[in-house]
Amino acid sequence: MTAADVWLPVPPEEIEGLPEGPDYRFWNGEEDFPADPADCAFYVVPYMKPVDVVLRPVPRLSSVQVVQTLTAGTDAIEPGLTHLRPGVRLCNARGVHEASTAELALTLILGSLRGVPDFVRAQDRGEWRGGFRPALADRNVLIVGYGAIGSAIEDRLVPFEVARVARVARSARTTARGPVHPFTDLNSLLPDADVVVLVTPLTEATRHLANADFLARMKDGALLVNVARGPIVDTKALLAELDSGRLTAALDVTDPEPLPPGHPLWEAPGLLISPHVGGPTSAFLPRAKRLLVDQLHRFVNQEPLRNVILTTGATGATGATGATGAGTTAPKGA
């Protein structure tokens, strides 16, 4: 590879082991670009920045070969891919967010089932309020979007003595822990689940996946947990179920997001909200740096990259099948 610019959202001097050859430019969404975007060969998308910020240099990335996100989902950057020439590879951050997002999923499940928000409110009032709460033990859990993060969630569920874990993904397959069902089986699996965890990527096929019909199929008293993307849940339909008291929910992501003051979700009964914090923890940066070092060594040495989920084609972003967006298999979550 000839010398070319690599744009990093982490100062390069803070990343040990970067390969020699590229000119490393630090850019984390600031107003001024660190160099001419036309000279950028490898663009690492700034993490947790607004969509308009991360897309701003994309139309000028005329020489870019790789776009690397630091999120598991790539929906924020995909609208800009139509500006890029054919052959640009889009890579996600598989391997970076599994630990943090799985931790949060378990936190939301346990916090909701055991009534932790009520305890915190009682503590603020100086009240000692006991009560009988459901346990995670002996519950049936359904993971919708069984990729790397879904698998990491199951790893953490096992010690809690759950009764059963059912797994759903785009395609059926078999894992060491059991079968993964296709999405076509979802309707038959929902009525048995005490806890439904959403960790599927946001695509046109999954937008409002958890709609009124989906929610109606969940059993009375079930818990819906969303650590994926907000629009996967139909907010209006969820509010109706929460207001009736039939379901409870825990959301790390919402639609809209950020959730504005006065939105009905803030006051909805039986709802625990965390502000999209599945990914940003102390576990993020070490794993992100390891991913970048590995990817850049592969890039410099012209070796196959990891986590390539689509390649731009003559008509925009295409996956292996040639359909726009095909090949997007990453779970969110972060």
N, C-alpha and C positions, 0 to 999 in steps of 0.2 A: 504494500500500500504506500503511495506517495504521501508526503506530509499534508495534512488537512486539519481543519478546525474541528474540535469536539467541544460542544457546549455542555457544561455541567452545572447543575444547580447547587453543587457542593464545591467549595474551593478545592482545586486540585491538590494543593499542598496538604490537605487534610485526608487525602485518600492514598493509602500506602499501596504500592504495587502496580500503579498505572504503567502501561507499556510506553516505551519511548517511541517517538515518531510523530504522533499528532501534536498539534498546537492546542493546548487546553484553554478554554475560555470559560470563565465563571459568569453564569447568568441565571438569576433566580427570579425573573419577572420584573426587573427594574425597568424604568422608562427608557434608558439608553441601552442599546445593544452593545455587547463587548467587542464586536467586530462586524464585518459585513456578513449578514446571514447567507449570502450567496456562496461564501467560502466554507459553510458548515457542512461537514460530511456525516456527522453523528450528533443528533439532537436528543438530549435527555430532557424530557419535559419537566419543568418545575413542579414540585409536589405541593398539593393542596392550595394551588393558586386558582383564581377565577378563570373560567373558560376563555373569556376574551383576552386575558393576559397570555395564556399558554399558546393561543392560536395566532397571536400578533405577528411573530416572525415567519409563520409557516408559508404564506404566499411568496416569500422571498428566498426560501430554502431551495434554490434551483440546483444545487449540487448534492443535496442530502441523499444519503444511502440508507440510513437507519434512523428511525424514530423510536426511542426507548422511553416508555412510561415508567414511573415509580409507583404506579397503582396497579392493582390486579385487573380492574376494569379499564377499558380504553375509550369509553363513550365520550369523554371530554375532548379528546383529540381527533376522533374520527371525522367530525364535520370538516376539518381542514385538509383531510387527505386528498380531496379532489383537486387541490391546488398543486399537488406534487406530481413529478414525472413518473412514468411507469418503472416498476422494479424496486421501489422503496419498501423496505421491510419495517413493519410495525411490530414491536416486541413489548410484552407486558412484564409485570414484576412478579411473576409466579416464583414462590420461594421467599418473598420478602414479608408478606403480610399474614401468612398462615397462623403463626403463633399469636400475634396481637389480636387478630380478628376472632380467632377461635376462643381466646380468653374472654373477649368481650361478649361473645355469644353466650358462653356459660355464665358470665356475670349477669347478663340480662335475664336469662332463664331462671337462675337461682334467686336473683333479686325480686323478680316478679312473683314467682311461686311462693317464696317465703315471706313476702310482704315487706321487704326492706324499705320501700318508699314510705309506707305507713309508720314504720318505726322511726324514720328520720323526722317526719312531721311531728310525731308524738314527742320525740326528744326535744325539738324546738320549743314545744309547749311545756316541757317538764313533766310529761305524763308517762306513767308506767302502764303500758297496754299490751297484755298478752293475748293469746288466742291460738286457735288451731289452724294450721296452714298446710297446704299440700306439699309433699316432698317430690323431688325429682326421681327418687327411687321408685321403681315399679311403673314408670310412665312409658308410654309409647311415643317415640320421637320420629318425626318425618323431616328429613333434610332435603330441601328442594334446590338442586344445583350442586350435585355431588362432584365437585372438582377438588383441587388441592386444599382449599379452605374447608369445604364440606368434610373431607376426610380428616382434616385436623380437628374439626369440631367433634367428630365421632371418637377420635382418639381420647378426647377429654371427657366425653360422656361415659365411656366404659366404666371408670372407677365409681361412678355414681349409681351403679346397679339399676340402670334403666331396664325396663322389660324388653324392649325391642327398638331397634333403629331401622327405619325404612329409608331407602335412598332413591332419589329421582334425578336423572340427568337427561340430556338431549337424546342420548342413545343408550340402549340397554347394554349391559356388560356384566361380567362377574369379577368380584374382588375377593381378597382373602377373607374379608369379613362377611361376604354374602353378595346377593345380587343387587345390581343397580337397575331400577326400573326406568323405562322410557316415560316421557311426559304424557304419553297417551294413557298411562296407568294412574295418573294423578287423581282423577275423580274417585277411583275405587279405594285409594289409599287414605284420602283425607278424613273420612269418617272415623277411622280407628286411631287417629293421632291425638295425643293429649297436648303435644307441643309440635308446632310446625315452624321450622327455621328456613328462612329464605336467604339463599346465598348464590343465586343465579345471576349471570350477567344481564345487564339491561340491553335488550334488543327490541326490535319491533314485535317480535314474537312473545317477549316476556313483559312488555309494557302492560300494566294493569292485569297481569297474570292473576293476582289476588283480587279478583273483582267480586261482585255481589254473589255470583254463583259459586265461586271458589269458597268464599267465606261461609256461605250457607251450608256447604257440605261439611264444614268442620263441626266437630261434636260440641255440644253445650259445655261451656266452661273451659274450652281449649285455649291455649296461649299461642298467639302468632308473634314470631320474632323476625324482624327484618334487619339484617346486617349487609344487605346487598345495595340496592339503589332505591330511592324513594318512589319513583314512578312505577315500580313493580307492583305496588299496592294502590288500589283505587281508594283514595283518601275518603271520599264521600261514602263509599260502601262500608269502609272500616268504621267510620264515625257512627253509622247507623247501628252496627253490631255492638260497638262499645257503649253507646247510649242506652241500648236495650239491656245491657248487662250480660248478654249471652256469651260474649268472648272477652278475653283480655289480650293485651298486646304490649310488646316492647320494641321500640323503634330506635335504631341508631341513625337511620336516614328517613327523610320525610319528603313529601311532595305537597307544597313547595319546600325548598330548602335554600337558605336557612329559613326556619319556621318563623314567620313574622309575629310580632306582638299582637295579641288579641285573636290569633287563629284558634278555631274550636278545638284543635288537638291538644292545646295546652290545658284545657279544662276537662277533657274527656275522661270519664271514669275508667278505672282499670288499665290505665296506660302509663308506661314508664318510657321516658324519652331521654336518650343521650345524644349529644350534638355532633354526630358523625365523627366518632373518636375510635373507630375500630382499628385504624392503621397507625395514627400518630402516637407512638409510645417509645420508650427507650429501646425497644427491640428493633425499631425501624432502621435507624441509621447504620448500625453494623451490617445488617443484612443487605441494605441497599448498596453500600460500598462494595461488599463482596460480589454482588451481582454485576455492578459496573466494571469492576476490575476484570472479572471473568469475560464479560461480553466484549470489552475493549481489546483484551488479548486475542480473542477469537476474531474480532474485526480486523485488527492489524495483521494477523497471520492468515487472513482469508480462510478461516475455518467456519463451519456451520454455527450460526448463532443459536442461543437458547430462546425459547418462548416466542418464536415467530408465529403470530396469529393471523397475519394477512400480509399480502404484498400488493402494492398498487399496480393496476393494470392500465391498459389504454383508455379505459372509461372510468377510472377511479380505483377505489380500494376493492380488491377482490381476494377471496380466499382460494383454496385449492379447487373448488368447484367452479370458480369463475363468477359466482353470484356475489353481489355487493354485500360485504359484511360477513361472508361465509368464512368459516374457520375460527370465529370468535368463540373460544371455549372457556375463557377465564371467568372464575367467579368474581364477585366484587372485591366487593366489599369494602376495597379501601381506596 
